[in-house]
Structure formats: structure tokens, C-alpha cells
């Protein structure tokens, strides 16, 4: 802008000529002119020029200050994203609950007239997985691997992520944010030796065809130098009974050890994104789906020798995973551990069997308050290219130390449950096995929905009575679902419906206890039920305090029923090791909360990885910088003109 005026002095000379004073002597002016700035046209014009320039100078200064402030904010934001690994972005999350589960296929769902959604719809993915031919397409000398493990870096390409016509901009932006936060959660527990792979032009076709995309980011050549995996999200109509679907679409490595480097993520446009706690619910769903991209896919696991196929069923054969299974259940004779044996494509063999793993986030349905098990961590480890940080928090307790009978017997024998994971009284109040939800015993009459329970899954005299279908119709604890809310009965983010005298506290340091405690002065009759209490662990003495209102009760190392003179009734304490982290005083009752708390001091940092947003911010900053440069030149020019005048 300043370059348009090459000689400021010419402006001054021109002005003098126009005023007709270039030939007048000083003495003439002094003799003939009236007092300055009163009647002389020249002085009056100079005065208003000076006033105008001063006003322009002030305006320019204000504009520059505003631009500099905005620029500093953008640079701060860009720096955080550029360091991707230096800012922590997310802290919360949880799982969802269910209405009514009949069968996995849509026909039986329609027949029952209910919606109890399955996570996945792999059969609806429109992709044809491809493998990058690094030997042929790339200079292998430029493809290098890190010698040490570091947090996995997952990038997100939003080029195919278009806003649905009926979705508001605020909801659309929120979902984008949730996708990034979800990808970031893997960094907190999953590590990899980064392989630096510069892509070339012909690799673009591999991503487009393998993932069935029309377009990808212009920076695609740097995808595998910046990241270990790229996710391509999109919206799609997946029907009434599928929440989302995902799968790996591009692999690298040799044929006997392929590693996913590209994956698609479909989100059902029919989902209700405006319910309470939608953020937590969606994060849980997407975390499940991204795990399908990373590892939990039957054929990928078969190639990696993690599972074997027997007829149409898959079972765990990896010694790494089997050892984790033996340790959790306390059964050393396990030689096969079958994956989900119900449902169609996208469910069968692609999830844990709910009968044994209910509560792990990789079962096939949106189970309330789902957590990560050490068995799932072992599955990542068994690939050979991931290393896990054991930040599960030990929350998965379904069947823990229940022995081989838990795995081999029916869940109900002679009308009695074989362990407290199962139940026989409809709507009996219970805590979830992870102690993070208030649930009730799920038993329904399937004849109301025209569904006949298979004979081997019949546990009652009435052969139409059964529990959760994906858990082999075993009666288990499920949430009494509220249509207007997700996690309504969560101890972390739910809503307490109890009177204040029960002393319930909802929060991330709270756990579910079976309790009948009431103040001794209360007129209410004590009734045992699930109540959420805040917990404080004491690693020195291996005990923990349970806060009931303004008072607390100390639970001993081995747990047991406890009472207190101030209260009537009692509380059933769990063992210290089932509630607290053994080597510190951390209390966590939700999967993502555990990741954040336990990864806090591990020496790594966990920022969001998204090249698209980083580039947008850089463009913003560069634009601001250019504008600022022009205004700076203009300001300097004005100062110079003012000085000349």
C-alpha cells in the first residue's frame, strides 16, 4: 500500500503550488496575512489536514492493536496444534445405555418394535481395502521407522465430512470436535514406533479407491510423515438399528503383517445429537468404531495370528490375549475364547462375546458405562506393532476371578445365578460390575415380540422369559433408559433423583454401592439399593473413605458390610483393590477419566492431531500478518507526512 507513493516530498510541493504560495516571500506573508488560523485559507486548510491526519492516525493505531491481539491469539492456537503433542484437549466421557435388545438383525428389531442399537454396520461400509506398495511406489531409503515407541498419532481428514441439510451448524461443529477428541484418547494409552512414509502422487489413488472417497486433503503426501493413521469421517444413513460403522481401508507392511494406516468412519444421520450427554455418548461410540480400524476386525486379526476361524465363528488363539483372559477370570485351562457368535456381518466375530465380556467397550451394543479391559489391551499388544500403557484403571470386573465355571456353565443353573453378575428377579436394583452405573435386572417376556429363545439359552420354566440377547439371553443388569437423556443413572454424569438425606453424590470420583444408609433421625424405612457416593482412597493404609452427605465411613482393605452410629442401615464395601489404584490415591470410575488421570504424569503430552485445522489457522495467521504489515506501512507513511507538514 505504501509502495504506491514513492516520493512523499512531491505531496508537499504539490500542496504548496495549489495554495498559490510557492513564490511569496516570508516578509510578504507576515505583512499581508491576518493572524494565523483565523481568516487565511491556506492556514485553515493546513489545520484541517493536520486534524484529519491525526484522526486517521488514531484510527489506524486502534485497528493495528486489534489485529495484533487477534494475531497473537491465532499464533498461540497454531503453536498448540503445531506441537500437537503439547496441549491436552479433552477430559471427559462415558458410555450409553440401552432400551430393549431383541436380536441383532433388523427384521427382529422391527418385529419387536424396539430400538436397542448395535454399534456396528460393517456390511454397510462402501470400501475396497488396498495396500500401499512401498517397494514399487516409494523410495525405500526415505521410509524410516522410529527406534522407540511413542504415543500414536491419529489424523482426521474432514474433506468428505459434509454437513447434512437437516443438521444445525452448531451440532455439526460439535461432532467434528468429538471426532478429534476421540482420536486423541488413543494417544493416552496406545503407542507405536512411528514409520515415516513420504507418499507420492500415485498413492492418492490408493486412498481414494480403497476408502471409496471422492476427495482427500491437498496435504495427503504428508499424511504418513505426520501421522500413524488417517481417519476419513462421513455421514451416512445406516438405518434404524446401527449407530455407526468403521473399518480399515488402507494398509502398509508385508502381507503377513499388514498395519492399518487409513480408515473410514460412518456416522448415522438418524442419531439424535441433541440429548443430554450426547458428547459423552458419541465419544464412546466413535472410540469403539476407531478400535475396529486399528485392530478389532476378524480377518485382520486372523492374518496377524490373533484369532482362528472355526466354521463361521472366530476364537482367540494368541497366547498374549489368552494369558490376559486366564488372569482375569482365574481359569488356567482356557485354550479357546470365542468372539461374538450372534448377529450378522459386522457383529459376528467382530466383537467380544457379551456373555463373558459384558461391560467392555468392544461388545457389540452400546452397553451403559462400558470400560476398557486388560484383555482388550492385550489384543492391541498381540498385533506386534502396538504397545499399550495399562491405564484401564482395572474397571472391568465382569467375571473377574470367578473361575472356569463362569466360562463353562450356564449363567442360570436350577433357577439360580452362578455369580452376582447375573440375576433372576426382574427389575432388581443392582450396580454395574464397573461400579459406575445404577442399573436393574433385565428380564423380559420375548413372546410379546414374537421371538422364541433358542433352547440352549432357556433358563426359566417359562421358555419365553430371558435376559439380554447378545449375552446368550442371560439376565444381567441394564439401565432403565430415559428417552431424553444418555447415562441418566451414571454415577459420573447422571442425575440424582434421591432425597438429600440419602447423601448421594454424582461426579467423576463417585462409585456405586449397594446401601441402605439413612440418618438415624430419618423417618424413612431403610431399603437396600444402588447409590452413588464420592470415594477418597488412602494408599498408605489400603482403605478408602465413602462420603455420605457431610459424613464419611471408612471401608477396610477386604471390604464387607459396614455401619455407623450416625446412620441406620448399612453399606456393602468392595475390596480396596477393586476400588482404588494400588500404587496411588487415584479414583476413576469411567474409561476416559482413567486415561486422563493415569497418563497425567507419564512424561508424555497429548494434543489433538488434525492437519486440516492447523493449516486453516496458519492461513488465518498469515492473512492477519499481511494485513498487519500493510497497516504498519500506512501508519509509518502517515507519520512521515505529518512530520513533513
C-alpha positions as CSV (number, residue, x, y, z in Angstrom):
1,X,0.0,0.0,0.0
2,X,2.8,2.4,0.8
3,X,4.7,1.5,-2.4
4,X,2.1,3.4,-4.4
5,X,3.6,6.7,-3.2
6,X,7.3,6.7,-4.0
7,X,8.1,10.3,-3.1
8,X,6.3,11.9,-0.1
9,X,8.1,15.2,-0.8
10,X,6.1,15.6,-4.0
11,X,2.9,15.7,-2.0
12,X,4.2,18.7,0.0
13,X,5.4,20.5,-3.1
14,X,2.1,19.9,-4.9
15,X,0.1,21.2,-2.0
16,X,2.2,24.4,-1.8
17,X,1.7,25.0,-5.5
18,X,-2.0,24.5,-5.3
19,X,-2.2,27.0,-2.5
20,X,-0.5,29.7,-4.7
21,X,2.2,30.4,-2.1
22,X,5.3,28.9,-3.7
23,X,6.6,32.4,-4.9
24,X,5.6,34.5,-1.9
25,X,8.3,35.7,0.5
26,X,8.2,35.3,4.2
27,X,8.1,39.1,4.7
28,X,5.1,39.5,2.4
29,X,3.2,36.8,4.2
30,X,4.0,38.5,7.6
31,X,2.8,41.9,6.3
32,X,-0.3,40.9,4.4
33,X,-1.7,38.0,6.4
34,X,-4.1,38.3,9.3
35,X,-3.4,36.4,12.5
36,X,-2.7,32.7,11.6
37,X,-5.6,30.2,11.6
38,X,-8.2,32.9,11.6
39,X,-9.0,34.1,8.0
40,X,-6.2,32.8,5.8
41,X,-7.4,30.0,3.6
42,X,-4.0,28.3,3.4
43,X,-3.6,28.0,7.2
44,X,-7.2,26.9,7.6
45,X,-6.6,24.1,5.1
46,X,-3.4,23.0,6.8
47,X,-5.2,23.0,10.1
48,X,-7.9,20.6,8.8
49,X,-5.3,18.5,7.1
50,X,-3.5,18.1,10.4
51,X,-6.7,17.3,12.2
52,X,-7.7,14.7,9.6
53,X,-4.3,13.1,9.7
54,X,-4.3,12.9,13.5
55,X,-7.7,11.3,13.4
56,X,-6.6,8.8,10.8
57,X,-3.5,8.1,12.8
58,X,-5.6,7.3,15.9
59,X,-8.0,5.1,13.9
60,X,-5.1,3.3,12.3
61,X,-3.5,2.7,15.7
62,X,-6.7,1.2,17.1
63,X,-7.0,-1.1,14.1
64,X,-3.4,-2.2,14.5
65,X,-3.9,-3.0,18.2
66,X,-6.9,-5.1,17.4
67,X,-5.1,-7.0,14.6
68,X,-2.1,-7.6,16.8
69,X,-4.3,-9.0,19.6
70,X,-6.1,-11.4,17.2
71,X,-2.8,-12.4,15.6
72,X,-1.3,-13.3,19.0
73,X,-4.3,-15.4,19.8
74,X,-4.1,-17.2,16.4
75,X,-0.4,-17.8,16.8
76,X,-1.0,-19.3,20.3
77,X,-3.6,-21.6,18.9
78,X,-1.4,-22.6,15.9
79,X,1.5,-23.2,18.1
80,X,-0.5,-25.6,20.3
81,X,-1.7,-27.5,17.2
82,X,1.7,-27.5,15.6
83,X,3.2,-29.0,18.7
84,X,0.2,-31.4,18.6
85,X,1.6,-33.2,21.3
86,X,1.8,-30.3,23.7
87,X,-1.7,-29.5,24.7
88,X,-4.3,-31.6,26.3
89,X,-7.7,-31.2,24.8
90,X,-10.2,-33.4,26.3
91,X,-11.2,-34.6,29.7
92,X,-14.5,-36.3,29.8
93,X,-16.5,-39.0,28.6
94,X,-18.7,-42.1,29.1
95,X,-20.9,-44.7,27.6
96,X,-24.5,-45.1,26.7
97,X,-27.4,-47.2,27.7
98,X,-30.0,-49.3,26.0
99,X,-33.7,-49.6,25.6
100,X,-34.5,-53.1,24.6
101,X,-32.4,-55.7,22.8
102,X,-34.0,-58.5,20.9
103,X,-32.0,-59.9,18.0
104,X,-29.1,-58.5,16.1
105,X,-30.8,-58.5,12.7
106,X,-33.0,-55.6,11.7
107,X,-36.0,-57.8,10.9
108,X,-36.3,-59.0,14.5
109,X,-35.8,-55.5,15.8
110,X,-38.7,-54.3,13.6
111,X,-40.8,-57.3,14.7
112,X,-40.3,-56.4,18.3
113,X,-41.0,-52.7,17.6
114,X,-38.0,-51.7,19.7
115,X,-34.7,-49.9,19.2
116,X,-31.7,-51.3,21.1
117,X,-29.0,-50.3,18.8
118,X,-25.9,-52.3,17.7
119,X,-22.8,-50.3,17.4
120,X,-21.7,-51.5,14.0
121,X,-22.7,-51.9,10.4
122,X,-19.6,-53.2,8.7
123,X,-21.7,-54.7,5.9
124,X,-22.7,-51.1,5.0
125,X,-19.2,-49.8,4.5
126,X,-18.5,-48.9,0.9
127,X,-14.8,-49.6,0.7
128,X,-12.4,-51.9,-1.0
129,X,-9.3,-52.1,1.2
130,X,-5.9,-51.5,-0.5
131,X,-2.3,-51.9,0.5
132,X,0.4,-49.3,-0.2
133,X,3.1,-50.8,-2.4
134,X,6.0,-49.1,-0.7
135,X,8.7,-51.0,-2.7
136,X,7.2,-50.1,-6.0
137,X,5.8,-46.6,-5.4
138,X,8.3,-45.0,-2.9
139,X,11.9,-44.6,-2.4
140,X,12.5,-47.1,0.4
141,X,15.5,-45.1,1.6
142,X,13.2,-42.3,2.6
143,X,10.9,-44.6,4.5
144,X,12.3,-44.8,8.0
145,X,11.0,-46.1,11.3
146,X,11.5,-44.8,14.8
147,X,13.6,-46.9,17.1
148,X,11.4,-46.2,20.1
149,X,7.7,-46.2,21.0
150,X,5.7,-43.0,21.3
151,X,2.0,-42.1,21.6
152,X,0.1,-43.0,18.4
153,X,-0.8,-40.0,16.2
154,X,-4.2,-40.2,14.5
155,X,-5.0,-37.5,12.0
156,X,-8.5,-36.7,10.7
157,X,-9.3,-35.7,7.1
158,X,-12.6,-33.8,7.0
159,X,-12.8,-33.3,3.3
160,X,-15.6,-35.8,2.9
161,X,-17.3,-34.7,6.1
162,X,-20.2,-32.6,4.8
163,X,-23.0,-31.0,6.9
164,X,-26.3,-32.8,6.5
165,X,-29.1,-30.5,5.3
166,X,-31.2,-31.0,8.4
167,X,-28.4,-30.6,10.9
168,X,-27.6,-27.3,12.5
169,X,-24.1,-25.8,12.2
170,X,-23.6,-25.9,16.0
171,X,-24.3,-29.7,16.1
172,X,-22.1,-30.3,13.0
173,X,-19.2,-28.4,14.6
174,X,-19.7,-30.3,17.9
175,X,-19.5,-33.6,16.1
176,X,-16.2,-32.6,14.4
177,X,-14.8,-31.7,17.8
178,X,-15.9,-35.0,19.3
179,X,-14.2,-36.9,16.5
180,X,-10.9,-35.1,17.2
181,X,-11.2,-35.6,20.9
182,X,-11.9,-39.3,20.4
183,X,-8.9,-39.8,18.2
184,X,-6.8,-38.0,20.8
185,X,-7.8,-40.5,23.6
186,X,-5.9,-43.3,21.9
187,X,-2.6,-41.3,22.4
188,X,-3.0,-41.7,26.2
189,X,-2.7,-45.5,26.3
190,X,-1.6,-46.7,22.8
191,X,2.0,-46.4,21.5
192,X,3.7,-47.2,18.2
193,X,7.1,-47.0,16.5
194,X,6.4,-44.2,14.0
195,X,7.1,-45.1,10.4
196,X,8.0,-42.1,8.3
197,X,6.4,-42.7,4.9
198,X,6.5,-39.9,2.3
199,X,3.6,-40.6,-0.1
200,X,3.8,-39.8,-3.8
201,X,1.1,-38.9,-6.4
202,X,0.1,-42.5,-7.3
203,X,-0.6,-43.2,-3.6
204,X,-3.5,-40.8,-3.7
205,X,-5.4,-43.3,-5.9
206,X,-4.8,-46.0,-3.3
207,X,-6.6,-43.9,-0.6
208,X,-9.4,-42.7,-2.9
209,X,-10.2,-46.2,-4.2
210,X,-9.5,-48.2,-1.0
211,X,-11.6,-45.9,1.1
212,X,-14.2,-45.1,-1.6
213,X,-13.6,-41.3,-1.4
214,X,-14.1,-38.6,-4.0
215,X,-11.5,-36.3,-2.5
216,X,-8.8,-36.1,0.2
217,X,-6.8,-33.3,1.6
218,X,-4.2,-31.5,-0.6
219,X,-1.6,-32.3,2.0
220,X,-2.0,-36.1,1.6
221,X,1.7,-36.6,0.8
222,X,2.5,-35.8,4.4
223,X,-0.2,-38.0,5.9
224,X,2.1,-40.7,6.9
225,X,5.0,-38.5,7.9
226,X,2.9,-36.6,10.3
227,X,0.6,-39.4,11.5
228,X,0.4,-43.1,12.0
229,X,-3.2,-43.4,10.9
230,X,-5.7,-41.2,9.0
231,X,-9.4,-41.3,9.6
232,X,-11.9,-40.2,7.0
233,X,-15.3,-39.5,8.6
234,X,-18.6,-39.1,6.8
235,X,-22.3,-39.1,7.5
236,X,-24.5,-41.8,6.1
237,X,-28.0,-43.3,6.6
238,X,-27.2,-46.6,8.3
239,X,-30.8,-47.5,9.1
240,X,-32.6,-47.5,12.4
241,X,-30.5,-50.0,14.3
242,X,-26.9,-49.1,13.6
243,X,-25.1,-46.3,15.4
244,X,-22.0,-46.1,13.3
245,X,-19.6,-48.2,11.2
246,X,-15.9,-48.1,10.6
247,X,-13.1,-50.2,9.1
248,X,-9.5,-50.0,7.8
249,X,-9.3,-49.2,4.1
250,X,-5.5,-48.7,3.5
251,X,-2.7,-50.9,4.9
252,X,1.1,-50.8,4.8
253,X,3.6,-53.6,5.6
254,X,4.1,-57.0,4.1
255,X,1.2,-59.5,3.5
256,X,1.7,-61.4,6.8
257,X,1.8,-58.3,9.0
258,X,-0.3,-55.5,7.5
259,X,-0.8,-52.3,9.6
260,X,-3.8,-50.0,9.1
261,X,-2.9,-46.5,8.0
262,X,-6.2,-45.4,6.6
263,X,-9.8,-45.9,7.8
264,X,-13.3,-44.8,7.1
265,X,-15.8,-43.8,9.8
266,X,-19.5,-43.6,9.0
267,X,-21.9,-41.8,11.4
268,X,-25.6,-42.5,11.2
269,X,-27.5,-39.3,10.3
270,X,-30.5,-40.7,12.1
271,X,-28.9,-40.4,15.5
272,X,-30.3,-37.9,18.0
273,X,-27.5,-35.5,18.6
274,X,-29.4,-33.2,21.0
275,X,-30.0,-35.4,24.0
276,X,-28.3,-34.7,27.3
277,X,-24.8,-36.1,27.5
278,X,-24.7,-36.6,23.7
279,X,-21.0,-35.6,23.7
280,X,-20.1,-38.5,26.1
281,X,-22.3,-40.9,24.3
282,X,-20.9,-40.1,20.8
283,X,-17.3,-40.2,22.1
284,X,-17.9,-43.7,23.4
285,X,-19.4,-44.9,20.1
286,X,-16.6,-43.4,18.0
287,X,-13.9,-44.8,20.3
288,X,-15.4,-48.2,19.7
289,X,-15.5,-47.7,15.9
290,X,-11.9,-46.4,15.7
291,X,-10.8,-49.5,17.5
292,X,-12.3,-51.5,14.6
293,X,-10.0,-49.5,12.3
294,X,-6.9,-50.1,14.5
295,X,-7.3,-53.8,15.3
296,X,-10.7,-55.4,16.0
297,X,-11.5,-56.8,12.6
298,X,-11.8,-60.6,12.2
299,X,-9.8,-61.1,9.0
300,X,-7.1,-58.6,10.1
301,X,-6.7,-60.5,13.4
302,X,-6.7,-63.8,11.6
303,X,-3.8,-62.6,9.3
304,X,-2.0,-61.4,12.5
305,X,-2.5,-64.9,14.1
306,X,-4.6,-63.4,16.9
307,X,-7.7,-65.4,16.0
308,X,-8.5,-68.6,14.2
309,X,-11.7,-69.4,12.3
310,X,-13.9,-72.5,13.1
311,X,-16.8,-72.8,10.8
312,X,-18.4,-69.3,10.8
313,X,-17.1,-68.5,14.3
314,X,-13.8,-66.9,15.4
315,X,-11.9,-67.6,18.6
316,X,-8.8,-66.1,20.3
317,X,-5.7,-68.2,19.7
318,X,-3.0,-65.7,20.6
319,X,-1.1,-66.6,23.7
320,X,-0.7,-62.9,24.6
321,X,-4.5,-62.5,24.8
322,X,-5.2,-65.9,26.2
323,X,-2.9,-65.2,29.1
324,X,-4.8,-62.0,29.9
325,X,-8.1,-64.0,29.7
326,X,-6.7,-66.6,32.1
327,X,-5.6,-64.0,34.6
328,X,-8.8,-62.0,34.6
329,X,-11.2,-65.0,35.0
330,X,-8.9,-67.1,37.1
331,X,-9.1,-70.1,34.8
332,X,-5.8,-71.5,33.5
333,X,-7.4,-74.2,31.3
334,X,-8.7,-71.7,28.7
335,X,-7.4,-72.8,25.2
336,X,-10.1,-71.1,23.1
337,X,-12.0,-67.9,23.7
338,X,-14.9,-67.3,21.2
339,X,-15.8,-63.9,19.9
340,X,-19.4,-62.8,19.4
341,X,-21.4,-65.7,17.9
342,X,-24.6,-63.8,17.2
343,X,-25.6,-61.2,14.7
344,X,-24.8,-60.7,11.0
345,X,-21.8,-59.3,9.2
346,X,-20.3,-56.5,11.2
347,X,-21.2,-58.1,14.5
348,X,-20.3,-61.8,14.2
349,X,-16.6,-62.3,15.2
350,X,-16.0,-58.5,15.3
351,X,-16.7,-58.0,19.0
352,X,-16.2,-59.7,22.3
353,X,-18.8,-62.3,23.3
354,X,-21.1,-60.4,25.7
355,X,-21.8,-63.5,27.8
356,X,-18.3,-63.3,29.1
357,X,-17.2,-59.7,28.4
358,X,-20.3,-57.6,29.1
359,X,-19.1,-54.1,30.2
360,X,-16.0,-54.0,27.9
361,X,-16.4,-51.2,25.3
362,X,-15.8,-53.7,22.4
363,X,-19.0,-55.7,22.9
364,X,-21.5,-55.3,20.0
365,X,-24.0,-53.0,21.7
366,X,-23.9,-49.6,23.5
367,X,-23.7,-51.1,27.0
368,X,-24.1,-48.4,29.7
369,X,-20.9,-47.3,31.4
370,X,-18.6,-49.6,29.3
371,X,-14.9,-49.6,30.1
372,X,-11.7,-51.0,28.8
373,X,-10.5,-54.4,29.9
374,X,-6.9,-55.6,30.2
375,X,-8.0,-58.3,27.7
376,X,-8.6,-55.6,25.1
377,X,-5.3,-54.0,25.9
378,X,-3.7,-57.4,25.3
379,X,-5.4,-57.6,21.9
380,X,-3.6,-54.4,20.8
381,X,-0.3,-55.8,22.2
382,X,-0.8,-59.0,20.2
383,X,-0.6,-57.2,16.9
384,X,3.2,-56.8,17.2
385,X,3.2,-53.1,16.3
386,X,1.3,-51.5,19.2
387,X,2.4,-51.2,22.8
388,X,-0.2,-50.3,25.5
389,X,0.1,-48.3,28.6
390,X,-2.0,-50.1,31.2
391,X,-4.3,-47.2,32.1
392,X,-7.6,-49.1,32.1
393,X,-7.9,-48.5,35.8
394,X,-8.9,-52.1,36.5
395,X,-12.6,-51.1,35.9
396,X,-13.6,-54.2,34.0
397,X,-14.8,-56.6,36.7
398,X,-17.3,-58.7,34.9
399,X,-16.5,-62.4,35.8
400,X,-13.2,-61.3,37.5
401,X,-11.7,-64.2,39.4
402,X,-14.9,-66.3,39.1
403,X,-13.0,-69.3,37.8
404,X,-13.7,-71.8,35.0
405,X,-17.3,-72.3,36.0
406,X,-18.1,-68.8,34.9
407,X,-16.9,-69.6,31.4
408,X,-18.2,-73.2,31.2
409,X,-21.6,-73.3,33.0
410,X,-24.9,-71.7,32.1
411,X,-25.4,-68.3,33.7
412,X,-28.5,-69.7,35.5
413,X,-28.4,-73.2,37.0
414,X,-31.6,-74.6,38.7
415,X,-33.1,-71.1,38.5
416,X,-30.2,-69.7,40.5
417,X,-27.5,-67.3,39.1
418,X,-23.9,-68.8,39.1
419,X,-22.5,-65.4,40.2
420,X,-23.6,-61.9,41.1
421,X,-23.2,-60.7,37.5
422,X,-26.5,-62.5,36.8
423,X,-29.9,-62.2,38.4
424,X,-33.4,-63.8,38.4
425,X,-35.6,-61.1,39.8
426,X,-37.0,-58.7,37.1
427,X,-36.1,-55.0,37.8
428,X,-34.0,-55.9,40.9
429,X,-31.8,-52.9,41.7
430,X,-28.1,-53.5,41.0
431,X,-24.8,-51.7,40.5
432,X,-22.9,-52.3,37.2
433,X,-19.9,-54.6,37.5
434,X,-17.7,-51.5,37.0
435,X,-19.5,-49.7,39.8
436,X,-20.2,-46.7,37.7
437,X,-23.9,-47.1,37.0
438,X,-27.1,-47.7,38.9
439,X,-28.9,-50.5,37.0
440,X,-31.6,-53.1,37.3
441,X,-32.1,-56.7,36.4
442,X,-33.2,-57.1,32.8
443,X,-35.7,-59.9,32.2
444,X,-38.5,-59.7,29.6
445,X,-41.1,-62.0,28.0
446,X,-39.9,-62.4,24.4
447,X,-43.3,-63.8,23.4
448,X,-44.6,-60.2,23.4
449,X,-42.3,-59.7,20.4
450,X,-42.8,-62.9,18.6
451,X,-39.3,-64.2,19.4
452,X,-38.6,-67.7,20.5
453,X,-35.5,-68.1,22.7
454,X,-33.1,-70.9,21.5
455,X,-33.4,-73.9,23.7
456,X,-29.8,-73.8,24.9
457,X,-30.5,-70.3,26.2
458,X,-33.6,-71.1,28.1
459,X,-33.2,-70.6,31.9
460,X,-36.7,-70.4,33.3
461,X,-39.8,-72.6,33.4
462,X,-41.4,-70.1,31.0
463,X,-39.3,-70.6,27.9
464,X,-40.1,-67.2,26.6
465,X,-38.5,-65.4,29.6
466,X,-35.0,-64.3,29.0
467,X,-32.4,-61.5,29.5
468,X,-30.0,-59.6,27.3
469,X,-30.0,-61.4,23.9
470,X,-26.4,-60.7,23.0
471,X,-25.3,-62.2,26.3
472,X,-26.9,-65.5,25.4
473,X,-30.2,-64.2,26.8
474,X,-28.6,-64.2,30.3
475,X,-30.4,-61.9,32.8
476,X,-27.9,-59.1,33.6
477,X,-28.0,-55.5,34.9
478,X,-29.1,-52.9,32.4
479,X,-30.0,-49.2,32.6
480,X,-33.6,-48.1,32.9
481,X,-33.3,-45.9,29.9
482,X,-34.6,-42.4,29.9
483,X,-35.7,-41.2,26.4
484,X,-34.5,-37.7,26.9
485,X,-31.1,-38.5,28.3
486,X,-28.0,-40.6,28.0
487,X,-26.4,-42.0,31.1
488,X,-29.3,-40.9,33.3
489,X,-28.2,-43.3,36.0
490,X,-24.5,-42.8,35.8
491,X,-22.5,-42.1,38.9
492,X,-20.3,-39.8,36.9
493,X,-22.7,-37.6,34.8
494,X,-26.2,-38.8,35.7
495,X,-29.0,-37.0,37.6
496,X,-29.7,-37.9,41.2
497,X,-33.3,-38.5,41.9
498,X,-32.8,-39.3,45.6
499,X,-33.7,-37.0,48.5
500,X,-30.7,-35.2,50.0
501,X,-30.8,-37.3,53.2
502,X,-29.5,-40.3,51.2
503,X,-26.2,-38.4,50.8
504,X,-25.7,-39.3,47.1
505,X,-23.0,-37.5,45.1
506,X,-22.7,-37.6,41.3
507,X,-19.2,-37.0,39.9
508,X,-16.1,-38.5,38.5
509,X,-14.8,-39.6,41.9
510,X,-18.1,-41.4,42.7
511,X,-18.9,-45.1,42.6
512,X,-22.0,-47.2,43.0
513,X,-22.6,-49.0,46.3
514,X,-25.4,-51.2,47.5
515,X,-26.6,-49.3,50.5
516,X,-29.5,-48.7,52.9
517,X,-27.8,-45.9,54.9
518,X,-30.1,-43.2,56.2
519,X,-29.5,-40.7,59.0
520,X,-30.7,-42.2,62.3
521,X,-33.2,-39.3,62.6
522,X,-34.8,-40.1,59.3
523,X,-38.4,-41.3,59.3
524,X,-37.9,-43.3,56.1
525,X,-37.5,-47.1,56.2
526,X,-34.2,-48.2,55.0
527,X,-34.2,-50.1,51.7
528,X,-31.1,-51.5,50.1
529,X,-30.4,-50.2,46.6
530,X,-27.7,-48.7,44.4
531,X,-26.5,-45.3,45.5
532,X,-23.6,-43.2,44.2
533,X,-21.1,-42.0,46.8
534,X,-17.9,-40.0,46.5
535,X,-14.8,-42.0,47.3
536,X,-11.4,-41.0,48.6
537,X,-8.6,-43.6,48.6
538,X,-5.8,-44.0,51.1
539,X,-3.0,-46.0,49.6
540,X,-0.9,-45.8,52.8
541,X,-3.5,-47.8,54.8
542,X,-5.1,-49.6,51.9
543,X,-8.6,-48.4,52.8
544,X,-10.9,-45.7,51.4
545,X,-13.5,-43.3,52.7
546,X,-17.0,-43.2,51.4
547,X,-18.7,-39.8,51.7
548,X,-22.4,-39.9,52.7
549,X,-23.6,-36.4,52.6
550,X,-21.4,-34.4,55.0
551,X,-20.1,-37.5,56.8
552,X,-18.0,-40.4,55.8
553,X,-17.5,-44.1,56.5
554,X,-14.1,-45.9,56.1
555,X,-14.2,-49.1,54.2
556,X,-11.4,-51.7,55.1
557,X,-9.0,-53.4,52.8
558,X,-11.1,-56.5,52.4
559,X,-14.4,-54.8,52.1
560,X,-17.6,-56.1,53.8
561,X,-20.8,-54.7,55.3
562,X,-20.3,-51.5,57.3
563,X,-22.5,-49.4,59.6
564,X,-22.1,-46.3,61.6
565,X,-23.8,-44.9,64.8
566,X,-24.9,-41.8,62.9
567,X,-26.8,-43.9,60.3
568,X,-29.3,-46.7,60.3
569,X,-28.8,-49.4,57.7
570,X,-25.5,-50.4,56.2
571,X,-23.3,-50.2,53.1
572,X,-21.6,-53.1,51.3
573,X,-18.0,-52.1,50.8
574,X,-16.0,-53.5,47.9
575,X,-12.4,-54.6,48.4
576,X,-9.8,-51.8,48.3
577,X,-8.1,-53.3,45.2
578,X,-11.4,-53.2,43.4
579,X,-12.0,-49.6,44.1
580,X,-8.6,-47.8,44.2
581,X,-5.4,-47.8,42.2
582,X,-3.0,-49.9,44.3
583,X,0.0,-47.6,43.9
584,X,-1.6,-44.2,44.3
585,X,-4.7,-42.5,45.6
586,X,-6.4,-42.1,42.2
587,X,-10.2,-42.8,42.0
588,X,-11.5,-43.3,38.5
589,X,-14.8,-44.9,37.5
590,X,-15.0,-44.0,33.8
591,X,-12.8,-45.1,31.0
592,X,-11.7,-41.8,29.6
593,X,-11.3,-40.3,33.1
594,X,-8.9,-43.1,33.9
595,X,-6.9,-42.4,30.8
596,X,-6.5,-38.8,31.7
597,X,-5.8,-39.3,35.4
598,X,-3.3,-42.2,35.0
599,X,-1.5,-40.7,32.0
600,X,-1.1,-37.3,33.7
601,X,2.5,-37.8,35.0
602,X,3.9,-40.3,32.4
603,X,6.2,-37.8,30.7
604,X,4.1,-37.6,27.5
605,X,1.7,-34.9,26.4
606,X,-1.4,-35.4,24.4
607,X,-2.5,-32.8,21.9
608,X,-5.1,-33.0,19.1
609,X,-3.8,-34.2,15.7
610,X,-5.6,-32.6,12.8
611,X,-3.6,-31.2,9.9
612,X,-6.7,-29.6,8.4
613,X,-7.4,-27.3,11.3
614,X,-3.7,-26.5,11.8
615,X,-3.5,-25.4,8.2
616,X,-6.6,-23.3,8.5
617,X,-5.2,-21.5,11.5
618,X,-1.8,-20.9,9.7
619,X,-3.7,-19.4,6.8
620,X,-5.6,-17.2,9.2
621,X,-2.4,-16.1,10.9
622,X,-0.6,-15.4,7.6
623,X,-3.5,-13.4,6.4
624,X,-3.6,-11.4,9.6
625,X,0.2,-10.9,9.3
626,X,-0.1,-9.5,5.8
627,X,-3.0,-7.1,6.8
628,X,-0.9,-6.0,9.8
629,X,2.1,-5.4,7.5
630,X,0.0,-3.2,5.2
631,X,-1.4,-1.2,8.1
632,X,2.0,-0.7,9.6
633,X,3.3,0.7,6.3
634,X,0.3,3.0,6.2
635,X,0.9,4.2,9.7
636,X,4.5,5.0,9.0
637,X,3.6,6.9,5.9
638,X,1.0,9.0,7.8
639,X,3.6,9.8,10.5
640,X,6.1,10.8,7.8
641,X,3.5,13.1,6.0
642,X,2.6,14.6,9.4
643,X,6.3,15.3,10.1
644,X,6.7,17.0,6.7
645,X,3.7,19.1,7.1
